């Protein structure tokens, strides 16, 4: 398998490509500007703990960039399937938090809609709903 940056052709490929590109943009934002990203996400590291910023750059940005770039560079439906399920379980975790942590805020609902949309874009192509 070669890394050839396959340009999307069909509507389904464009949907999945869009989900992967947005995921990469999120990863780049967290890698380059983790403090700003944390403020946007409404989370803050504890004073005196710089390792929290490292988590944003390493764990979160690394995952977003790794999966997103694999999708963009290979165009394989299995990788898009992984991206879609990752976003779907992210949305599931947010829904569990909304329902059980009393976290029903407009921000969380907005993020839930975004995560469901990103999951749907990738899964629509990977599962063959859109050709």
TIKE-412381 format. One record per residue: residue number from 1; residue in three letters; x, z, y of N, C-alpha, C, O in turn. Coordinates in steps of 0.05 Angstrom, whole numbers, plus 5000, padded with zeros to 4 digits. Layout:
BEGIN
num/residuo/n_xx/n_zz/n_yy/ca_xx/ca_zz/ca_yy/c_xx/c_zz/c_yy/o_xx/o_zz/o_yy
NUM/ala/X/Z/Y/X/Z/Y/X/Z/Y/X/Z/Y
...
REM end
This chain:
BEGIN
num/residuo/n_xx/n_zz/n_yy/ca_xx/ca_zz/ca_yy/c_xx/c_zz/c_yy/o_xx/o_zz/o_yy
1/unk/5017/5000/4977/5000/5000/5000/5018/5000/5025/5036/5016/5027
2/unk/5013/4982/5042/5028/4980/5067/5013/4991/5090/4988/4990/5091
3/unk/5028/5002/5109/5015/5011/5134/5015/4987/5153/5036/4979/5163
4/unk/4992/4975/5156/4990/4950/5171/4972/4951/5195/4969/4931/5209
5/unk/4960/4974/5201/4940/4977/5222/4919/4955/5220/4918/4937/5236
6/unk/4902/4957/5199/4881/4938/5196/4859/4940/5218/4847/4961/5221
7/unk/4856/4919/5233/4836/4919/5254/4808/4918/5242/4803/4901/5225
8/unk/4790/4935/5251/4762/4935/5240/4749/4908/5246/4752/4896/5267
9/unk/4733/4899/5226/4719/4874/5229/4689/4878/5228/4674/4868/5245
10/unk/4680/4893/5208/4651/4897/5204/4641/4920/5221/4657/4936/5232
11/unk/4615/4922/5224/4603/4944/5239/4610/4971/5227/4616/4990/5241
12/unk/4609/4973/5200/4616/4998/5187/4645/5006/5192/4651/5029/5196
13/unk/4663/4986/5191/4691/4993/5197/4694/5002/5226/4710/5020/5231
14/unk/4679/4991/5244/4681/5000/5272/4671/5028/5275/4682/5044/5291
15/unk/4650/5035/5261/4640/5063/5263/4661/5082/5253/4666/5102/5266
16/unk/4672/5077/5229/4692/5094/5218/4717/5095/5235/4729/5116/5239
17/unk/4725/5072/5246/4749/5070/5263/4745/5088/5288/4763/5101/5297
18/unk/4720/5087/5299/4714/5103/5323/4717/5133/5317/4728/5148/5333
19/unk/4707/5142/5294/4709/5170/5287/4739/5177/5284/4747/5199/5293
20/unk/4755/5160/5271/4783/5166/5268/4798/5166/5294/4815/5183/5299
21/unk/4791/5148/5312/4805/5146/5338/4798/5171/5355/4816/5182/5368
22/unk/4774/5180/5354/4766/5205/5369/4781/5229/5357/4790/5247/5372
23/unk/4783/5230/5331/4797/5251/5317/4827/5252/5326/4838/5273/5331
24/unk/4839/5228/5328/4867/5226/5337/4869/5236/5366/4888/5249/5373
25/unk/4850/5228/5383/4851/5237/5411/4849/5267/5413/4863/5280/5429
26/unk/4831/5280/5396/4830/5309/5396/4857/5321/5387/4866/5340/5399
27/unk/4869/5309/5367/4895/5318/5357/4917/5316/5379/4933/5334/5382
28/unk/4917/5294/5393/4937/5290/5414/4933/5310/5437/4952/5321/5447
29/unk/4908/5315/5444/4902/5335/5465/4913/5363/5456/4925/5377/5473
30/unk/4908/5370/5431/4917/5397/5422/4947/5398/5419/4959/5419/5423
31/unk/4960/5376/5412/4989/5375/5410/5003/5376/5437/5022/5391/5441
32/unk/4992/5361/5456/5006/5358/5482/4998/5381/5501/5015/5391/5516
33/unk/4972/5389/5501/4963/5409/5520/4946/5430/5505/4921/5431/5509
34/unk/4958/5446/5488/4942/5465/5473/4928/5486/5490/4905/5494/5484
35/unk/4941/5496/5512/4928/5516/5528/4903/5505/5542/4882/5518/5542
36/unk/4904/5481/5552/4881/5468/5564/4859/5463/5543/4836/5468/5548
37/unk/4868/5454/5520/4849/5449/5498/4835/5475/5490/4810/5475/5485
38/unk/4849/5496/5489/4837/5522/5482/4817/5530/5503/4796/5541/5496
39/unk/4823/5526/5528/4804/5533/5549/4778/5516/5547/4756/5526/5550
40/unk/4781/5490/5540/4758/5473/5536/4742/5482/5512/4717/5482/5513
41/unk/4756/5491/5491/4742/5501/5467/4732/5529/5470/4719/5540/5452
42/unk/4739/5542/5492/4730/5569/5498/4742/5590/5479/4729/5609/5471
43/unk/4767/5586/5472/4782/5605/5457/4808/5612/5472/4818/5595/5487
44/unk/4818/5636/5468/4842/5644/5482/4860/5660/5464/4850/5677/5449
45/unk/4886/5655/5465/4905/5672/5449/4907/5700/5462/4903/5703/5486
46/unk/4913/5719/5445/4918/5746/5456/4944/5747/5471/4963/5733/5464
47/unk/4945/5762/5493/4970/5764/5508/4993/5774/5490/4989/5792/5474
48/unk/5015/5761/5493/5039/5769/5478/5040/5757/5450/5057/5765/5434
49/unk/5023/5738/5444/5022/5725/5418/5024/5695/5421/5004/5681/5419
50/unk/5048/5684/5426/5051/5655/5430/5046/5640/5404/5043/5615/5405
51/unk/5046/5654/5381/5041/5640/5356/5013/5628/5355/5008/5610/5339
52/unk/4995/5638/5372/4968/5626/5373/4969/5598/5383/4954/5580/5374
53/unk/4986/5593/5403/4989/5566/5414/5001/5548/5392/4994/5525/5390
54/unk/5019/5559/5376/5031/5544/5354/5010/5536/5334/5012/5514/5323
55/unk/4990/5553/5329/4969/5546/5311/4953/5521/5321/4946/5504/5305
56/unk/4949/5520/5347/4935/5497/5358/4951/5472/5355/4940/5451/5348
57/unk/4977/5474/5360/4994/5450/5358/4999/5443/5329/4999/5419/5322
58/unk/5003/5462/5312/5010/5456/5284/4986/5452/5266/4982/5430/5256
59/unk/4970/5472/5262/4949/5471/5243/4926/5452/5252/4918/5434/5237
60/unk/4916/5456/5276/4893/5440/5284/4902/5412/5291/4891/5392/5280
61/unk/4921/5409/5309/4930/5382/5317/4942/5367/5294/4937/5343/5291
62/unk/4957/5381/5277/4970/5368/5255/4949/5356/5236/4952/5333/5226
63/unk/4928/5371/5230/4907/5361/5212/4892/5337/5225/4888/5317/5212
64/unk/4884/5340/5250/4870/5319/5264/4887/5293/5265/4877/5271/5259
65/unk/4912/5296/5272/4930/5273/5274/4935/5261/5247/4935/5236/5243
66/unk/4940/5278/5227/4947/5268/5200/4924/5252/5188/4929/5229/5179
67/unk/4901/5263/5188/4878/5249/5175/4870/5225/5192/4864/5203/5182
68/unk/4868/5229/5218/4860/5207/5236/4879/5183/5235/4870/5160/5233
69/unk/4905/5188/5236/4924/5166/5234/4925/5153/5207/4928/5129/5205
70/unk/4921/5169/5186/4919/5156/5159/4895/5137/5158/4898/5115/5146
71/unk/4873/5144/5170/4850/5126/5171/4857/5101/5187/4852/5079/5177
72/unk/4868/5104/5210/4874/5081/5227/4895/5063/5215/4894/5039/5218
73/unk/4915/5074/5202/4937/5058/5191/4932/5046/5164/4945/5026/5157
74/unk/4913/5056/5149/4907/5045/5123/4880/5031/5121/4878/5011/5107
75/unk/4860/5041/5135/4834/5029/5134/4821/5032/5106/4802/5018/5100
76/unk/4830/5051/5090/4819/5055/5063/4794/5072/5064/4793/5093/5079
77/unk/4774/5064/5049/4749/5079/5050/4752/5107/5039/4738/5125/5048
78/unk/4771/5112/5021/4775/5139/5010/4785/5158/5032/4777/5182/5033
79/unk/4802/5148/5050/4812/5165/5072/4790/5170/5092/4787/5192/5103
80/unk/4774/5149/5097/4750/5153/5115/4731/5173/5102/4718/5188/5117
81/unk/4728/5173/5076/4711/5192/5062/4721/5220/5067/4706/5238/5072
82/unk/4748/5224/5065/4760/5250/5070/4754/5259/5099/4748/5282/5104
83/unk/4757/5240/5118/4752/5246/5146/4723/5254/5150/4717/5274/5163
84/unk/4705/5239/5138/4676/5245/5141/4669/5272/5129/4654/5287/5142
85/unk/4679/5278/5105/4673/5304/5093/4685/5327/5109/4674/5348/5111
86/unk/4709/5322/5120/4722/5343/5137/4704/5349/5161/4700/5373/5167
87/unk/4695/5329/5175/4677/5334/5198/4651/5346/5189/4640/5362/5203
88/unk/4640/5338/5166/4615/5349/5156/4618/5379/5150/4600/5394/5157
89/unk/4640/5387/5138/4644/5415/5132/4650/5431/5158/4644/5454/5159
90/unk/4662/5417/5177/4666/5430/5203/4639/5436/5216/4634/5458/5226
91/unk/4621/5417/5215/4594/5420/5225/4579/5442/5209/4565/5458/5221
92/unk/4582/5442/5183/4570/5463/5167/4579/5491/5175/4563/5509/5177
93/unk/4605/5494/5179/4616/5519/5187/4606/5528/5214/4600/5551/5219
94/unk/4603/5509/5233/4592/5515/5259/4562/5524/5256/4554/5543/5270
95/unk/4547/5510/5239/4519/5518/5235/4517/5546/5223/4499/5561/5231
96/unk/4533/5552/5204/4534/5579/5192/4540/5599/5214/4527/5621/5215
97/unk/4559/5593/5232/4566/5611/5253/4543/5615/5273/4537/5637/5282
98/unk/4529/5593/5280/4506/5594/5298/4485/5612/5286/4473/5628/5301
99/unk/4480/5609/5260/4458/5624/5248/4465/5653/5241/4448/5671/5243
100/unk/4490/5658/5234/4496/5686/5225/4513/5702/5244/4515/5726/5241
101/unk/4526/5689/5263/4543/5704/5282/4530/5707/5309/4543/5716/5328
102/unk/4505/5700/5311/4491/5701/5337/4506/5684/5358/4509/5693/5381
103/unk/4515/5661/5350/4530/5643/5367/4514/5619/5376/4525/5597/5379
104/unk/4488/5623/5380/4471/5600/5388/4473/5596/5418/4457/5605/5434
105/unk/4495/5582/5425/4499/5575/5454/4497/5545/5457/4500/5530/5438
106/unk/4491/5536/5481/4491/5507/5486/4517/5493/5478/4517/5471/5467
107/unk/4539/5506/5483/4565/5494/5475/4567/5490/5445/4576/5469/5436
108/unk/4559/5510/5430/4560/5507/5400/4541/5486/5390/4548/5471/5372
109/unk/4518/5484/5402/4499/5463/5393/4510/5435/5401/4507/5416/5385
110/unk/4522/5433/5424/4534/5408/5432/4556/5400/5413/4558/5377/5405
111/unk/4573/5419/5406/4595/5414/5387/4584/5406/5360/4595/5389/5346
112/unk/4563/5420/5351/4550/5413/5325/4541/5384/5325/4545/5370/5305
113/unk/4528/5375/5346/4519/5348/5347/4543/5328/5346/4542/5308/5332
114/unk/4564/5335/5361/4588/5318/5361/4601/5316/5333/4608/5295/5324
115/unk/4603/5339/5320/4615/5340/5293/4598/5325/5273/4609/5311/5255
116/unk/4572/5328/5275/4554/5313/5257/4557/5282/5262/4557/5267/5243
117/unk/4559/5275/5287/4562/5247/5294/4588/5235/5283/4589/5214/5271
118/unk/4610/5250/5286/4636/5241/5276/4636/5239/5245/4647/5221/5234
119/unk/4623/5258/5232/4620/5257/5203/4603/5233/5195/4610/5218/5177
120/unk/4581/5229/5209/4563/5207/5203/4576/5180/5206/4571/5162/5190
121/unk/4592/5177/5227/4606/5151/5232/4624/5144/5209/4624/5122/5199
122/unk/4640/5163/5200/4659/5158/5178/4645/5155/5152/4651/5138/5136
123/unk/4625/5172/5147/4611/5172/5121/4593/5147/5118/4589/5138/5095
124/unk/4582/5138/5139/4565/5114/5138/4580/5090/5126/4570/5075/5110
125/unk/4605/5088/5134/4622/5066/5124/4632/5073/5096/4630/5057/5078
126/unk/4643/5097/5092/4655/5104/5067/4635/5105/5044/4643/5099/5021
127/unk/4610/5112/5049/4590/5113/5028/4574/5087/5025/4556/5085/5009
128/unk/4581/5068/5042/4569/5041/5040/4541/5038/5052/4527/5019/5046
129/unk/4534/5057/5070/4508/5054/5083/4508/5032/5104/4488/5020/5110
130/unk/4532/5027/5116/4535/5006/5136/4559/4989/5127/4581/4999/5122
131/unk/4554/4963/5124/4576/4946/5114/4593/4936/5137/4612/4921/5132
REM end
